[in-house]
Amino acid sequence: MEQEIILMNTPEKKLELAMRMSNQLIYLQRMANGKMPDGKEATDGQKKWALGELMRLEPEFHKWGWLK
C-alpha cells in the first residue's frame, strides 16, 4: 500500500492523471456541443448531462482564478 502511494506521486503518474483529466474535459465539452466520440450527434439528454457535469466545475474554476 505504501509503495502504491509513492508510485502515485511520481511525475509520470501525475502527468498521466493530468492527461486523463484533460481528456475528460474535452469529452464533456464536445458532448455538450453535440458531438459524441464516434462522431454521431449527441442527444438532448446527453448534451444536458455533459453541460451539467462541466458546470459542476465552475465554483472550483472561480476559486482557482481560472474564471473571472
NORWO-V357588 format. One line per field, one symbol per residue. ss: DSSP state (a for helix, b for strand, c for the rest). psi: psi as a letter, one per 30 degrees, with the letter a starting at -180 (. if undefined). burial: # if it has 9 or more other C-alpha atoms within 8 Angstrom, else .. Layout:
ss: ???
psi: ???
burial: ???
//
This chain:
ss: caaaaaaaccaaaaaaaaaaaaaaaaaaaaaaccbcccccbccaaaaaaaaaaaaccaaaaaaccccc
psi: eeeeeeefgleeeeeeeeeeeeeeeeeeeeefggklfgflkkleeeeeeeeeeefffeeeeeefgfk.
burial: ............##..........#.######.###.....#...######.##...#..##......
//
